[in-house]
Amino acid sequence: MTSLWMFIALLIGAFFASFCATFGGRRRDTVEYLETDAYVTTTSVPVR
């Protein structure tokens, strides 16, 4: 009976680890759009 519970616990742990790895990889690979003042054409300092 103990080996059955150990098998179930390891199986659940494997699924949880796989889910976390997938979620973390997608979070790492997302593209973040940042506001930049790279194309300011005036000579004055932009006010934020």
C-alpha positions as a printed Julia matrix, in Angstrom:
48×3 Matrix{Float64}:
  0.0    0.0     0.0
  2.86   2.38    0.75
  4.37   1.85   -2.69
  1.05   2.8    -4.3
  0.97   6.12   -2.45
  4.61   6.73   -3.31
  3.84   6.11   -6.99
  0.88   8.51   -6.89
  2.92  11.19   -5.12
  5.77  10.93   -7.63
  3.34  11.0   -10.55
  1.63  14.14   -9.22
  5.05  15.7    -8.6
  6.12  14.98  -12.17
  2.98  16.6   -13.6
  3.4   19.63  -11.35
  7.06  20.02  -12.32
  6.16  19.75  -16.0
  3.45  22.39  -15.63
  5.8   24.76  -13.79
  8.52  24.3   -16.42
  6.07  25.01  -19.23
  4.65  28.08  -17.49
  8.11  29.39  -16.61
  9.4   28.9   -20.14
  6.46  30.76  -21.64
  6.91  33.56  -19.12
 10.62  33.76  -19.94
 10.0   33.86  -23.7
  7.29  36.54  -23.72
  7.94  39.78  -25.54
  7.66  42.85  -23.35
  6.94  46.17  -25.01
  8.54  49.06  -23.18
  7.85  52.75  -23.57
 11.0   54.43  -24.79
 11.89  57.89  -25.98
 14.19  56.62  -28.7
 12.45  58.49  -31.52
 12.04  61.91  -29.92
 12.72  64.56  -32.57
 12.9   67.61  -30.29
 16.01  68.8   -28.52
 14.22  69.35  -25.21
 14.17  66.74  -22.49
 10.86  64.82  -22.48
  8.71  65.4   -19.41
  7.42  62.3   -17.68
